[in-house]
């Protein structure tokens, strides 16, 4: 015949096993969530790097003298000895 203490130990072992199984499931869920966050962050970094490259190209284009000359002319300025001819409506 089984002693009552062994029944308690078996119950304690079963509860401990269930708790361990629950903790493992929780860690698997956390790992999947973190992997999803890592993937979305990597995609965001890639997007931001592409945007940075485009902005760097725009800055490089704005540093040229042709761009500055065109910008100044759009503002209505002319060079010395040039006449501003208004465009016809």
N, CA, C and O atoms as a MOPAC input file, in Angstrom:
PM7 MOZYME 1SCF
protein

 N      0.83000 1    -1.17400 1     0.00000 1
 C      0.00000 1     0.00000 1     0.00000 1
 C      0.88300 1     1.24900 1     0.00000 1
 O      1.92900 1     1.29900 1     0.64700 1
 N      0.41800 1     2.27000 1    -0.76000 1
 C      1.20800 1     3.49400 1    -0.90900 1
 C      1.03100 1     4.38500 1     0.30200 1
 O     -0.04100 1     4.47600 1     0.90000 1
 N      2.11800 1     5.03000 1     0.63000 1
 C      2.05000 1     5.97900 1     1.74000 1
 C      1.49100 1     7.30500 1     1.26600 1
 O      1.67400 1     7.66000 1     0.10100 1
 N      0.81500 1     8.05200 1     2.12900 1
 C      0.26700 1     9.35400 1     1.73900 1
 C      1.35800 1    10.35400 1     1.33200 1
 O      1.09700 1    11.24700 1     0.52600 1
 N      2.54300 1    10.22200 1     1.86000 1
 C      3.62100 1    11.15900 1     1.53300 1
 C      3.99700 1    11.01100 1     0.06800 1
 O      4.26300 1    12.00800 1    -0.60300 1
 N      4.02500 1     9.77600 1    -0.44100 1
 C      4.37700 1     9.55900 1    -1.83800 1
 C      3.32500 1    10.15200 1    -2.77700 1
 O      3.66800 1    10.66800 1    -3.84100 1
 N      2.05600 1    10.08400 1    -2.39700 1
 C      1.00900 1    10.70400 1    -3.20000 1
 C      1.24500 1    12.21100 1    -3.29800 1
 O      1.09600 1    12.80500 1    -4.36600 1
 N      1.60800 1    12.81200 1    -2.18700 1
 C      1.90000 1    14.24800 1    -2.17700 1
 C      3.10100 1    14.55900 1    -3.06900 1
 O      3.08600 1    15.54400 1    -3.80600 1
 N      4.12600 1    13.73400 1    -3.00700 1
 C      5.31000 1    13.96000 1    -3.84100 1
 C      4.97500 1    13.78800 1    -5.32400 1
 O      5.47300 1    14.53600 1    -6.16500 1
 N      4.12800 1    12.79700 1    -5.64500 1
 C      3.72400 1    12.62800 1    -7.04300 1
 C      2.92100 1    13.83600 1    -7.52900 1
 O      3.11400 1    14.31000 1    -8.64800 1
 N      2.02800 1    14.32300 1    -6.68300 1
 C      1.25700 1    15.52400 1    -7.03000 1
 C      2.17800 1    16.72000 1    -7.21600 1
 O      2.01800 1    17.48800 1    -8.16500 1
 N      3.13500 1    16.88200 1    -6.32200 1
 C      4.09700 1    17.98000 1    -6.41600 1
 C      4.93100 1    17.87100 1    -7.68800 1
 O      5.19400 1    18.87900 1    -8.34500 1
 N      5.34800 1    16.66200 1    -8.03700 1
 C      6.11000 1    16.44900 1    -9.27300 1
 C      5.25700 1    16.79000 1   -10.49300 1
 O      5.75100 1    17.41800 1   -11.42900 1
 N      3.98300 1    16.38600 1   -10.49800 1
 C      3.09800 1    16.66900 1   -11.63100 1
 C      2.87700 1    18.17400 1   -11.77300 1
 O      2.91300 1    18.70700 1   -12.88200 1
 N      2.64700 1    18.85800 1   -10.65200 1
 C      2.45700 1    20.30600 1   -10.71000 1
 C      3.73300 1    21.01200 1   -11.17500 1
 O      3.66800 1    21.96500 1   -11.95200 1
 N      4.87000 1    20.55500 1   -10.71000 1
 C      6.14800 1    21.13500 1   -11.14000 1
 C      6.37400 1    20.93100 1   -12.62500 1
 O      6.87500 1    21.82400 1   -13.30800 1
 N      6.00500 1    19.74600 1   -13.13600 1
 C      6.15300 1    19.46400 1   -14.57000 1
 C      5.23700 1    20.36600 1   -15.39700 1
 O      5.64700 1    20.88700 1   -16.43400 1
 N      4.00100 1    20.54900 1   -14.94100 1
 C      3.08500 1    21.44500 1   -15.64200 1
 C      3.59800 1    22.88200 1   -15.63200 1
 O      3.50600 1    23.59300 1   -16.63300 1
 N      4.13000 1    23.29300 1   -14.50700 1
 C      4.68800 1    24.65200 1   -14.41000 1
 C      5.87000 1    24.81200 1   -15.36100 1
 O      5.98800 1    25.83800 1   -16.02900 1
 N      6.73200 1    23.82500 1   -15.42800 1
 C      7.87800 1    23.87200 1   -16.33200 1
 C      7.41000 1    23.92800 1   -17.77900 1
 O      7.96200 1    24.68400 1   -18.57800 1
 N      6.40200 1    23.13900 1   -18.12400 1
 C      5.86000 1    23.14700 1   -19.47600 1
 C      5.27700 1    24.52300 1   -19.81000 1
 O      5.46500 1    25.02000 1   -20.92000 1
 N      4.57800 1    25.13600 1   -18.86700 1
 C      4.01200 1    26.46300 1   -19.07600 1
 C      5.12100 1    27.49800 1   -19.28800 1
 O      5.00600 1    28.36400 1   -20.15500 1
 N      6.19500 1    27.40600 1   -18.49300 1
 C      7.30300 1    28.35200 1   -18.63600 1
 C      8.00100 1    28.19500 1   -19.98400 1
 O      8.38000 1    29.19000 1   -20.60100 1
 N      8.17200 1    26.97700 1   -20.44000 1
 C      8.80400 1    26.74200 1   -21.74600 1
 C      7.92700 1    27.32700 1   -22.84700 1
 O      8.43600 1    27.96700 1   -23.76700 1
 N      6.62300 1    27.11600 1   -22.76400 1
 C      5.71000 1    27.69600 1   -23.75600 1
 C      5.76400 1    29.21200 1   -23.75500 1
 O      5.73200 1    29.84000 1   -24.81300 1
 N      5.84500 1    29.80000 1   -22.57300 1
 C      5.93200 1    31.25300 1   -22.46800 1
 C      7.21500 1    31.78100 1   -23.10700 1
 O      7.20100 1    32.80800 1   -23.78600 1
 N      8.31800 1    31.07700 1   -22.88600 1
 C      9.59100 1    31.51400 1   -23.47900 1
 C      9.58500 1    31.34700 1   -24.99600 1
 O     10.17700 1    32.16100 1   -25.70500 1
 N      8.92900 1    30.31100 1   -25.49900 1
 C      8.80700 1    30.14300 1   -26.95000 1
 C      8.01000 1    31.29800 1   -27.53900 1
 O      8.37000 1    31.83800 1   -28.58500 1
 N      6.93700 1    31.67300 1   -26.87300 1
 C      6.12000 1    32.79800 1   -27.33800 1
 C      6.92000 1    34.09300 1   -27.32500 1
 O      6.85600 1    34.87300 1   -28.27500 1
 N      7.66600 1    34.32300 1   -26.26400 1
 C      8.49600 1    35.54500 1   -26.18500 1
 C      9.54900 1    35.56300 1   -27.28200 1
 O      9.81900 1    36.60800 1   -27.87300 1
 N     10.14100 1    34.40900 1   -27.55200 1
 C     11.16700 1    34.32300 1   -28.59000 1
 C     10.57700 1    34.66700 1   -29.95200 1
 O     11.19100 1    35.39800 1   -30.72900 1
 N      9.39000 1    34.14400 1   -30.24300 1
 C      8.74100 1    34.45600 1   -31.51900 1
 C      8.41200 1    35.93900 1   -31.62200 1
 O      8.59900 1    36.53700 1   -32.68200 1
 N      7.93000 1    36.53700 1   -30.55100 1
 C      7.62400 1    37.96800 1   -30.56900 1
 C      8.88700 1    38.79600 1   -30.78600 1
 O      8.87800 1    39.76300 1   -31.54800 1
 N      9.96700 1    38.41600 1   -30.12000 1
 C     11.22200 1    39.16200 1   -30.28200 1
 C     11.76800 1    39.02500 1   -31.69400 1
 O     12.29300 1    39.98700 1   -32.25400 1
 N     11.64800 1    37.83100 1   -32.27500 1
 C     12.10200 1    37.65700 1   -33.65900 1
 C     11.29200 1    38.53200 1   -34.60300 1
 O     11.84300 1    39.11500 1   -35.53700 1
 N      9.99100 1    38.62700 1   -34.36700 1
 C      9.15800 1    39.50600 1   -35.18500 1
 C      9.57300 1    40.96200 1   -35.04700 1
 O      9.64200 1    41.68700 1   -36.03900 1
 N      9.84900 1    41.39000 1   -33.82600 1
 C     10.30200 1    42.77100 1   -33.60800 1
 C     11.65300 1    43.01700 1   -34.26000 1
 O     11.88700 1    44.08300 1   -34.82900 1
 N     12.53600 1    42.03800 1   -34.17800 1
 C     13.85800 1    42.17900 1   -34.80100 1
 C     13.71200 1    42.31200 1   -36.30800 1
 O     14.37300 1    43.14900 1   -36.92100 1
 N     12.85500 1    41.49800 1   -36.91300 1
 C     12.66300 1    41.56700 1   -38.37000 1
 C     12.05600 1    42.90100 1   -38.78400 1
 O     12.47200 1    43.48400 1   -39.78500 1
 N     11.08000 1    43.39100 1   -38.02900 1
 C     10.49000 1    44.68300 1   -38.39200 1
 C     11.49000 1    45.81800 1   -38.18700 1
 O     11.50000 1    46.78000 1   -38.95600 1
 N     12.32200 1    45.71600 1   -37.16800 1
 C     13.33600 1    46.74700 1   -36.94100 1
 C     14.38500 1    46.72300 1   -38.05000 1
 O     14.84200 1    47.77400 1   -38.49800 1
 N     14.76200 1    45.53000 1   -38.48900 1
 C     15.71500 1    45.43700 1   -39.60500 1
 C     15.13100 1    46.04600 1   -40.87200 1
 O     15.83400 1    46.73300 1   -41.61300 1
 N     13.84900 1    45.79900 1   -41.12500 1
 C     13.20700 1    46.38900 1   -42.30400 1
 C     13.17200 1    47.90200 1   -42.18300 1
 O     13.39200 1    48.61100 1   -43.16600 1
 N     12.89900 1    48.39900 1   -40.98800 1
 C     12.87300 1    49.84800 1   -40.78000 1
 C     14.26700 1    50.44700 1   -40.96400 1
 O     14.39900 1    51.53200 1   -41.53000 1
 N     15.29600 1    49.76400 1   -40.49900 1
 C     16.67100 1    50.25100 1   -40.67600 1
 C     17.02200 1    50.29200 1   -42.16000 1
 O     17.64500 1    51.24700 1   -42.62600 1
 N     16.62500 1    49.26100 1   -42.90100 1
 C     16.89500 1    49.23800 1   -44.34200 1
 C     16.19900 1    50.40900 1   -45.02900 1
 O     16.78500 1    51.07100 1   -45.88500 1
 N     14.95300 1    50.66000 1   -44.65300 1
 C     14.20500 1    51.78500 1   -45.21700 1
 C     14.88800 1    53.11400 1   -44.89100 1
 O     15.01100 1    53.98000 1   -45.75800 1
 N     15.32700 1    53.27400 1   -43.64900 1
 C     15.97300 1    54.52300 1   -43.24700 1
 C     17.32800 1    54.69500 1   -43.93400 1
 O     17.71100 1    55.81700 1   -44.26700 1
 N     18.05500 1    53.60000 1   -44.15000 1
 C     19.33600 1    53.70300 1   -44.86100 1
 C     19.11600 1    54.13400 1   -46.30700 1
 O     19.88500 1    54.93000 1   -46.84400 1
 N     18.05900 1    53.60400 1   -46.94000 1
 C     17.75500 1    54.01200 1   -48.31900 1
 C     17.37300 1    55.49300 1   -48.35300 1
 O     17.78000 1    56.22700 1   -49.25300 1
 N     16.59000 1    55.91900 1   -47.36500 1
 C     16.20700 1    57.33800 1   -47.30500 1
 C     17.43100 1    58.21800 1   -47.08100 1
 O     17.54300 1    59.28700 1   -47.68000 1
 N     18.34600 1    57.77800 1   -46.22700 1
 C     19.57300 1    58.52600 1   -45.97800 1
 C     20.40400 1    58.64300 1   -47.24900 1
 O     20.99000 1    59.69300 1   -47.51300 1
 N     20.46000 1    57.57500 1   -48.03500 1
 C     21.21000 1    57.62300 1   -49.29100 1
 C     20.58300 1    58.62100 1   -50.25900 1
 O     21.29000 1    59.37700 1   -50.92600 1
 N     19.23900 1    58.62100 1   -50.33400 1
 C     18.57000 1    59.58700 1   -51.21300 1
 C     18.83100 1    61.02100 1   -50.75800 1
 O     19.07700 1    61.90400 1   -51.58000 1
 N     18.77600 1    61.24700 1   -49.45200 1
 C     19.02800 1    62.60100 1   -48.94200 1
 C     20.47600 1    63.01900 1   -49.17600 1
 O     20.74800 1    64.18100 1   -49.47400 1
 N     21.40000 1    62.07600 1   -49.04100 1
 C     22.80400 1    62.39400 1   -49.30800 1
 C     22.99200 1    62.77200 1   -50.77600 1
 O     23.76900 1    63.67200 1   -51.09600 1
 N     22.27100 1    62.07200 1   -51.67700 1
 C     22.33700 1    62.42700 1   -53.09300 1
 C     21.77300 1    63.82200 1   -53.33500 1
 O     22.32000 1    64.58400 1   -54.13300 1
 N     20.68500 1    64.15800 1   -52.65100 1
 C     20.10800 1    65.49600 1   -52.80300 1
 C     21.05500 1    66.56800 1   -52.28300 1
 O     21.18000 1    67.63200 1   -52.89000 1
 N     21.71300 1    66.30100 1   -51.17900 1
 C     22.67300 1    67.27000 1   -50.63500 1
 C     23.84600 1    67.43900 1   -51.59000 1
 O     24.31600 1    68.55500 1   -51.81300 1
 N     24.31700 1    66.33100 1   -52.15300 1
 C     25.42500 1    66.42000 1   -53.10300 1
 C     25.00900 1    67.21200 1   -54.34200 1
 O     25.79400 1    67.99500 1   -54.87600 1
 N     23.77300 1    67.00700 1   -54.79600 1
 C     23.29900 1    67.75300 1   -55.96600 1
 C     23.13900 1    69.23100 1   -55.63300 1
 O     23.36900 1    70.08400 1   -56.49100 1
 N     22.75200 1    69.54400 1   -54.40900 1
 C     22.55500 1    70.94100 1   -54.02100 1
 C     23.88400 1    71.67300 1   -53.86400 1
 O     23.90700 1    72.90400 1   -53.85100 1
 N     24.96300 1    70.95900 1   -53.74900 1
 C     26.26600 1    71.59400 1   -53.58400 1
 C     26.88200 1    72.03100 1   -54.91500 1
 O     27.89700 1    72.72600 1   -54.92500 1
 N     26.28300 1    71.63500 1   -56.02700 1
 C     26.85900 1    72.00800 1   -57.32400 1
 C     26.51500 1    73.45700 1   -57.65300 1
 O     25.50100 1    73.99400 1   -57.20400 1
 N     27.37300 1    74.06500 1   -58.43500 1
 C     27.15200 1    75.47300 1   -58.79000 1
 C     25.97000 1    75.62000 1   -59.75200 1
 O     25.29800 1    76.65200 1   -59.74200 1
 N     25.70600 1    74.60500 1   -60.58000 1
 C     24.56500 1    74.67500 1   -61.49700 1
 C     23.25200 1    74.72300 1   -60.71800 1
 O     22.34700 1    75.48000 1   -61.06900 1
 N     23.15000 1    73.93500 1   -59.68700 1
 C     21.92400 1    73.91300 1   -58.88400 1
 C     21.71100 1    75.26500 1   -58.19700 1
 O     20.60800 1    75.81200 1   -58.20500 1
 N     22.77700 1    75.78900 1   -57.61000 1
 C     22.65600 1    77.08400 1   -56.93700 1
 C     22.31700 1    78.19400 1   -57.92300 1
 O     21.53900 1    79.09500 1   -57.60800 1
 N     22.90300 1    78.12900 1   -59.11400 1
 C     22.60800 1    79.13600 1   -60.13300 1
 C     21.13200 1    79.06000 1   -60.54600 1
 O     20.46900 1    80.08800 1   -60.68000 1
 N     20.62900 1    77.84800 1   -60.74500 1
 C     19.21800 1    77.69400 1   -61.11900 1
 C     18.30200 1    78.16000 1   -59.99800 1
 O     17.26300 1    78.76700 1   -60.25900 1
 N     18.67200 1    77.88800 1   -58.76800 1
 C     17.86200 1    78.30600 1   -57.62700 1
 C     17.81300 1    79.83200 1   -57.51700 1
 O     16.75600 1    80.40800 1   -57.25900 1
 N     18.94000 1    80.46700 1   -57.71000 1
 C     19.00500 1    81.93400 1   -57.63800 1
 C     18.19200 1    82.55500 1   -58.76400 1
 O     17.52100 1    83.56600 1   -58.55600 1
 N     18.24300 1    81.96600 1   -59.95000 1
 C     17.47400 1    82.49700 1   -61.07800 1
 C     15.97300 1    82.33100 1   -60.83300 1
 O     15.19000 1    83.20200 1   -61.21200 1
 N     15.55500 1    81.21000 1   -60.19500 1
 C     14.13300 1    81.03900 1   -59.87900 1
 C     13.65900 1    82.07400 1   -58.87300 1
 O     12.48000 1    82.42500 1   -58.83400 1
 N     14.58800 1    82.55800 1   -58.06000 1
 C     14.23300 1    83.57700 1   -57.07800 1
 C     14.15600 1    84.96400 1   -57.71800 1
 O     13.72300 1    85.91900 1   -57.07200 1
 N     14.57600 1    85.08300 1   -58.99600 1
 C     14.43900 1    86.34100 1   -59.70600 1
 C     15.71700 1    87.15000 1   -59.80600 1
 O     15.69500 1    88.26700 1   -60.32200 1
 N     16.81600 1    86.62100 1   -59.33100 1
 C     18.07100 1    87.35000 1   -59.42200 1
 C     18.70700 1    87.13900 1   -60.79200 1
 O     18.51900 1    86.10200 1   -61.42800 1
 N     19.46200 1    88.14000 1   -61.23100 1
 C     20.17800 1    88.05100 1   -62.50900 1
 C     21.63700 1    88.39900 1   -62.25500 1
 O     21.99900 1    88.97400 1   -61.22800 1
 N     22.44200 1    88.03600 1   -63.20700 1
 C     23.87100 1    88.36000 1   -63.10600 1
 C     24.09800 1    89.80500 1   -63.53200 1
 O     23.22400 1    90.47200 1   -64.08600 1
 N     25.30300 1    90.24800 1   -63.24700 1
 C     25.65800 1    91.60900 1   -63.63400 1
 C     25.59700 1    91.72200 1   -65.14700 1
 O     26.03000 1    90.82000 1   -65.86500 1
 N     25.07000 1    92.81200 1   -65.61800 1
 C     24.91500 1    93.10400 1   -67.05500 1
 C     23.88800 1    92.22800 1   -67.74200 1
 O     23.89700 1    92.15600 1   -68.97100 1
 N     22.99700 1    91.55400 1   -67.01500 1
 C     21.90700 1    90.77600 1   -67.62600 1
 C     20.59800 1    91.52300 1   -67.39300 1
 O     20.43800 1    92.23200 1   -66.40000 1
 N     19.68200 1    91.35100 1   -68.31500 1
 C     18.36200 1    91.96800 1   -68.18100 1
 C     17.34800 1    90.86000 1   -67.87100 1
 O     17.41700 1    89.76000 1   -68.41800 1
 N     16.44000 1    91.17400 1   -67.00900 1
 C     15.38700 1    90.24200 1   -66.66000 1
 C     14.23400 1    90.46100 1   -67.63500 1
 O     13.63000 1    91.53400 1   -67.64400 1
 N     13.92800 1    89.48400 1   -68.43600 1
 C     12.85400 1    89.59500 1   -69.40100 1
 C     11.64500 1    88.88700 1   -68.81700 1
 O     11.69600 1    87.67900 1   -68.58700 1
 N     10.55500 1    89.61100 1   -68.57200 1
 C      9.38700 1    88.95900 1   -68.02300 1
 C      8.75000 1    88.03600 1   -69.06000 1
 O      8.73900 1    88.32700 1   -70.25600 1
 N      8.22900 1    86.93500 1   -68.57700 1
 C      7.59200 1    85.98600 1   -69.49300 1
 C      6.17700 1    86.46000 1   -69.80100 1
 O      5.51300 1    87.07100 1   -68.96400 1
 N      5.73200 1    86.16900 1   -71.00900 1
 C      4.40100 1    86.59500 1   -71.44200 1
 C      3.34600 1    85.70600 1   -70.80400 1
 O      3.55600 1    84.50300 1   -70.65000 1
 N      2.19300 1    86.30100 1   -70.42500 1
 C      1.14300 1    85.49200 1   -69.78100 1
 C      0.43400 1    84.57000 1   -70.73300 1
 O     -0.46700 1    83.83600 1   -70.32500 1

